[in-house]
């Protein structure tokens, strides 16, 4: 029971990290490109790293993808 609670907490923490990475990436897109890209990337999350990479951002799309991969791994193993 304790391990399930720890796994749930870790999964929640990774989800918060993914959300923070997404909001950071959308904010960087809003500062760099047309405003509509940031608004659309907020509604359609897979567009954010794509447009972020095209805009010359590097660590934000990588952080977005890494946290998404950790979350998917956590869900798959739970």
N, C-alpha and C positions, 0 to 999 in steps of 0.2 A: 504494500500500500504506500509505503514511504517513497519507493522508487517511482511509482506512478505520479506522485505529487511533484517530485523533483523533475521528472520528464515534462510534466505539464508546465511547470515554472520555466524551464529552459525553452520550451516551445513558445511560450508567451514572450519571453525576453527576446528571442530571435525575431518574432513577429513585430515587436516594438522597434527593433533595430532595422528591420526591413522598411517599416513605415517611415522611420526617420531618414533612411537613405533615399526613399522615394520623394519625400517632401524636400530634402536638400537638393536633389537632382532637379526637381520641378522649379525650385527657386532659382537655381543657376540657369536653367533654360529661360526663365522669365527675364533675367538680367541680360542674357546674351542675344536672344533671338526675338522673332515676332511673338507678341504676347499670346496669340492664339495657340501656338505650339505648347506653351506651358499649360494653358487651360485644357487643351485636349489630352495632353500627357497625364494630367491629374485624373481625368476620367477614364482613360485607356492606358493603364500602367505599362504595357509592353512598348509603347512608343517612347517613353522617357529615356531609356538607355540608348535606344537607336538614335534619337535626335541629339542626345547629349554627346554621344561619340562623334557625330557629324559636326557638332558645334565646337569640337576641340577639347571637350572635357574628357578627362581620362579616369581619375580616381573615383568620381561619382558613379559612372556606369559600372565600373568594376565592383565597387562596394554594393551597388544595387543587385548585381548578379550573384555575388558571393552570399549575401544574406538571403536571397531567394533560394539559392541552392541549399543552404543550411536549413532553411525552413522546410523545403521539400524533403530533405533527408530525414528531418525530425518527424514529419508527418508519416513518411513511409515506414519508419521504424517503430512508431507508436502503436 
